[in-house]
Amino acid sequence: MPDQPVFMLANLIIQDAAEYRKYEKGFFPLLKRHGGEFVTFDDAPDTFEGVAPRPGRVILFSFPTEQQARAWFADPDYQALSEYRRAGTQLEFLTMVRGMPPR
């Protein structure tokens, strides 16, 4: 659905804080440019069930539509910026989860 929100769930392990800070500094303006909203992050999430807790940081942000999320990820400015994340972290996953359609 075109107006269905999506949520982005990321899990990463910060290995070089200085490189990752460069990524964080540019992340928020690019997120906003594409209509995204930062929800939260947690450096010590609790796992209630499952085989293993997630290592590192878990991050949650959202976009009003899947198209906006895909445009953010494909943005050449974001891809250039993400080199700092790649240099400073070990990315476990970046996953898009589709929200419930409006009722």
C-alpha positions in Angstrom: 0.0 0.0 0.0 1.4 3.4 -0.9 0.5 5.0 2.5 1.7 2.1 4.6 4.4 3.2 7.1 7.6 1.2 7.4 10.0 0.7 10.3 13.7 0.2 9.9 15.4 -2.0 12.5 19.2 -2.0 12.6 21.7 -3.8 14.8 25.3 -2.9 14.8 28.4 -3.2 16.9 30.4 0.0 17.2 34.1 -0.7 16.7 35.4 2.8 16.0 33.4 5.4 17.8 35.1 8.4 16.0 34.1 7.0 12.6 30.6 6.1 13.7 30.1 9.7 15.1 30.8 11.0 11.6 28.0 8.8 10.3 25.6 9.9 13.1 26.3 13.6 12.4 25.1 13.2 8.8 22.4 10.6 9.4 19.7 12.8 11.0 19.6 15.4 8.2 19.4 12.7 5.6 16.7 10.8 7.5 14.7 14.1 7.7 15.2 14.8 4.0 13.3 11.6 3.2 10.5 12.1 5.7 12.0 9.7 8.2 11.6 9.8 12.0 14.1 8.5 14.5 12.3 6.5 17.2 15.0 5.1 19.6 18.2 3.2 20.1 19.4 0.9 22.9 22.9 -0.3 23.6 21.7 -3.0 26.0 18.4 -4.4 24.7 16.8 -7.3 26.7 16.0 -10.5 24.9 13.1 -12.3 26.6 13.1 -15.3 24.3 15.3 -16.7 21.6 18.7 -18.3 21.3 20.9 -15.3 21.8 20.7 -11.6 22.8 21.5 -9.1 20.1 25.0 -7.8 20.4 25.7 -4.0 20.3 23.2 -1.3 19.5 19.7 -1.8 18.2 18.2 1.2 16.4 14.6 1.9 15.3 13.4 4.5 12.9 10.5 4.9 10.5 9.3 6.3 7.2 5.7 7.2 6.2 6.0 4.9 3.1 8.2 2.1 1.7 9.0 4.3 -1.3 10.5 7.0 1.1 12.6 4.3 2.9 13.9 2.9 -0.4 14.7 6.4 -1.6 16.6 7.2 1.6 18.7 4.0 1.3 19.4 4.6 -2.5 20.3 8.3 -2.0 23.9 8.8 -3.2 24.5 11.1 -0.2 23.4 8.4 2.2 25.5 5.7 0.4 28.5 8.0 0.7 27.8 8.7 4.4 27.3 5.0 5.1 31.0 4.5 4.4 31.7 5.9 7.9 29.3 3.4 9.4 30.9 0.6 7.5 34.3 1.8 8.7 33.2 2.2 12.3 30.8 -0.7 12.9 30.0 -4.3 12.2 26.5 -4.2 10.8 24.5 -7.2 11.9 21.4 -6.2 9.9 19.3 -3.4 8.5 15.8 -4.7 8.1 12.6 -3.0 6.8 9.4 -4.0 8.5 6.1 -2.9 6.9 3.6 -1.4 9.3 -0.1 -2.1 9.5 -2.2 -0.3 6.9 -4.4 2.5 8.2 -7.8 1.4 9.3 
